[in-house]
Amino acid sequence: MFGIKKLIIGLIVGALVGLWVGVNISNDRPIWANPFEDKALTEKAKDAASDAWQDARKAARDKLDD
């Protein structure tokens, strides 16, 4: 009976740690970072500017290829 209890607790703890790590990996953060922490405003602005720059470059290249 004690072995089953350890197994269930191990599965629960493993699932929680796996969820923690999985959320951080999907958000491109360090593995042990806080998954509930929002990005800083400067990081959000940097990401938005980078995406806009990439889109503009792609649009310009596509226009030049035509």
Summary of the structure (lengths in Angstrom):
residues: 66
radius of gyration: 21.2
end to end distance: 72.0
largest distance: 72.0
contacts: 116
relative contact order: 0.06
helix: 76%
strand: 0%
